[in-house]
Structure formats: C-alpha cells, structure tokens
C-alpha cells in the first residue's frame, strides 16, 4: 500500500498588520496591471524551509524537531526593506520585499533548523537563505516590455511605513494546491512569545 504524502514547509506566521502593509504595496503595483499572480494577503508568510513531499509517517518527527529547534529561540523584530525580484529586476519572476532589520535573527532560526532537519532526510537548499516576503509571481506569458516596466515600478516603490513588526509564531504547514491558489493548513506551531514567558 502506498503511504500518503503531503507537501509541507516551515514558515513564519505574519501579523495581520504586516499583511495589510504588504497588500497595500500590491495595490500600488497593480495600477499598471502587470501580468502577475498575486499572493493573497491571508496566505502571506515567510518561508524558512521547504520540505517538499513528506510521508505521513514522517510528520510526527518533524513536529518534534520543530519544537526542539526553537526551544531556546526568541521572538524576532523586523523592519521591511527594499522591494526586489528573483532572479533580478530586469527579468522579474518572483516579486518580494526584503528586510531592513531582523535578517540576522531569522537566519539564526534557519540555522537552528539546519542543525536537525538534514538528519531526517531534508537537506538544506544549496542557495544561501535570504529572508523575504513574496508578493507575487510573474506569469509566463509576460513580455520583455512588461517585465521591464514591472522592474522599474519595483525600483521606484517606496514603503509607506517604517514600523517594526514582531514575529513570534513558527508553523509547520501543509500546502494543498488548488485552481484558485494554494491552501495552507497548520499542522504544528511554536509560539516564541509563549516560550519566553514560560522561561520567565
């Protein structure tokens, strides 16, 4: 009998106020109607580790690893930085917002996972970890001119807030791909604010 598999990833849950700020950036970029599949605000998160297809009998170990990895960690404070795109602003494919502050703290969270997940068969991405918040993905049919206009819009986009946001929830998510967009279900989570309170 084939064992069920699920598409899983570990990500940081975003506060609603941060999602609203990111949605306002999307609204400003939408004015030129670029060919982009925008991430719905309720689905926004900051990915720490993409696990891929995971067997049902591996999930319990992943939940334990999540708890152990973050047992000594603290909540992070971030400030949004400049917008950008992968692979670059000349040929944008993934549109994102970087961090002006808090990147080192999030990298320490990633490193905590990197000390344990490879032993479970989930190797680290060979690319360096770059914390970012995805706004959307450029459609394949986008012309070179549309990509260039979008890149120019990203260069000129200014943040409307210099606010610091508190990130405290790290979640093991299941992703179900659907025609209307992916649906995310939380399987386990760590509340770092709660852990700090418990540690006294």
C-alpha positions in Angstrom: 0.0 0.0 0.0 1.3 3.4 -1.0 1.7 5.8 2.0 0.1 9.2 1.7 2.4 12.1 1.1 1.9 15.8 1.8 3.6 18.9 0.5 5.0 20.6 3.7 7.0 23.7 4.6 8.1 25.6 7.7 7.3 29.3 7.8 6.9 32.3 10.0 3.3 33.4 10.5 2.8 37.2 9.8 0.8 39.6 12.0 -2.3 41.0 10.3 -0.9 44.5 10.3 2.1 43.4 8.3 -0.1 41.6 5.8 -2.1 44.8 5.4 1.1 46.7 4.7 2.2 44.2 2.1 -1.3 44.2 0.5 -1.0 48.0 0.1 2.2 47.5 -1.8 0.5 45.0 -4.0 -2.3 47.6 -4.7 0.2 50.2 -5.8 2.0 47.7 -8.1 -1.4 46.6 -9.6 -2.1 50.1 -11.0 -0.2 49.3 -14.2 -2.0 45.9 -14.4 1.2 43.7 -14.7 0.7 40.0 -15.6 1.3 38.8 -12.0 -0.3 36.1 -9.9 -0.6 37.9 -6.6 -0.3 36.2 -3.3 -3.5 36.6 -1.3 -2.9 38.5 1.9 -4.2 35.7 4.1 -1.7 33.3 2.5 1.3 35.5 3.1 4.1 34.1 5.2 7.9 34.0 5.4 9.3 30.6 4.4 12.1 29.2 6.4 12.4 25.7 5.0 10.6 24.0 2.1 10.3 20.3 2.9 8.6 19.1 -0.3 6.6 15.8 -0.4 6.6 14.2 3.1 5.4 10.8 4.0 2.6 10.6 6.6 4.9 8.6 9.0 7.5 11.4 9.0 5.2 14.2 10.3 5.4 13.3 14.0 9.3 13.5 13.8 9.0 16.9 12.1 6.7 18.2 14.8 9.2 17.1 17.4 12.1 18.6 15.5 10.3 21.9 15.2 9.8 22.1 18.9 13.4 21.2 19.7 14.8 23.6 17.2 13.1 26.6 18.7 13.2 25.7 22.4 15.9 28.3 23.0 14.9 30.9 20.4 13.3 34.3 20.9 10.7 36.3 19.0 12.2 38.4 16.2 11.6 42.1 15.3 11.8 43.0 11.7 11.5 46.2 9.6 10.7 46.0 5.9 13.4 46.8 3.3 13.5 47.4 -0.4 11.3 45.5 -2.9 13.1 43.2 -5.2 12.7 40.3 -7.6 14.2 36.9 -8.4 16.3 36.4 -10.5 16.7 40.2 -11.0 14.7 43.4 -11.7 15.5 43.2 -15.4 13.6 39.9 -15.7 11.5 39.6 -12.6 9.8 36.3 -12.0 9.2 36.4 -8.2 8.3 39.8 -6.6 9.2 40.2 -3.0 10.0 42.6 -0.2 13.3 42.2 1.7 14.1 43.2 5.3 16.0 46.3 6.5 16.2 44.8 10.1 15.9 41.4 11.6 17.5 39.3 8.8 20.3 38.0 11.1 17.7 36.9 13.7 15.7 35.0 11.1 18.9 33.4 9.8 19.5 32.1 13.3 16.1 30.4 13.1 17.1 28.9 9.8 20.4 27.7 11.3 18.5 26.0 14.2 16.5 24.0 11.7 19.6 23.3 9.6 21.2 21.6 12.6 18.4 19.0 12.7 16.4 18.6 9.5 19.1 17.1 7.3 19.3 14.2 9.8 15.7 13.5 9.0 16.4 13.4 5.2 15.5 17.1 4.4 18.7 18.7 3.0 19.3 22.4 3.1 18.7 24.4 -0.1 22.2 24.9 -1.7 21.3 28.6 -2.2 22.0 31.0 0.7 19.0 31.7 2.9 17.6 35.1 2.0 14.6 36.1 4.2 11.9 37.7 2.0 8.2 38.2 1.7 6.7 37.1 -1.6 4.1 39.5 -3.1 3.5 37.6 -6.4 4.9 35.6 -9.3 5.1 36.9 -12.8 3.1 34.9 -15.4 5.0 33.0 -18.1 3.3 34.9 -20.9 4.7 38.3 -19.6 6.5 40.1 -22.4 10.0 41.5 -22.0 8.5 45.0 -22.1 6.0 44.2 -19.3 8.8 42.7 -17.2 10.9 45.9 -17.7 8.0 48.1 -16.7 7.4 46.0 -13.6 11.1 46.1 -12.7 11.0 49.9 -13.0 7.9 50.1 -10.8 9.7 48.0 -8.1 12.7 50.3 -8.2 10.5 53.4 -7.6 8.3 51.7 -4.9 8.7 53.4 -1.6 7.4 51.9 1.7 4.7 53.9 3.5 5.7 52.7 6.9 8.9 52.4 8.9 7.2 50.2 11.5 8.9 47.4 13.4 6.9 44.1 13.4 7.1 41.3 16.0 7.4 37.8 14.6 6.7 35.0 17.1 4.9 32.1 15.5 6.8 29.4 13.5 4.5 26.9 11.8 4.7 23.6 10.1 2.3 24.0 7.1 0.7 21.6 4.7 0.1 23.0 1.3 -2.8 21.8 -0.9 -2.5 23.1 -4.5 -5.9 24.2 -5.9 -7.0 26.0 -9.0 -7.9 29.1 -7.0 -4.5 29.1 -5.3 -2.7 27.0 -2.6 -4.5 26.3 0.7 -2.3 26.2 3.8 -3.1 24.1 6.9 -1.2 24.4 10.1 0.0 21.0 11.5 2.1 22.3 14.4 3.4 25.6 15.6 5.7 27.2 18.1 4.8 30.4 19.9 8.1 32.0 20.8 6.4 34.7 22.9 4.8 32.0 25.0 8.1 30.1 25.3 9.8 33.3 26.6 7.0 33.8 29.2 7.3 30.2 30.3 11.1 30.5 30.7 10.5 33.5 32.9 
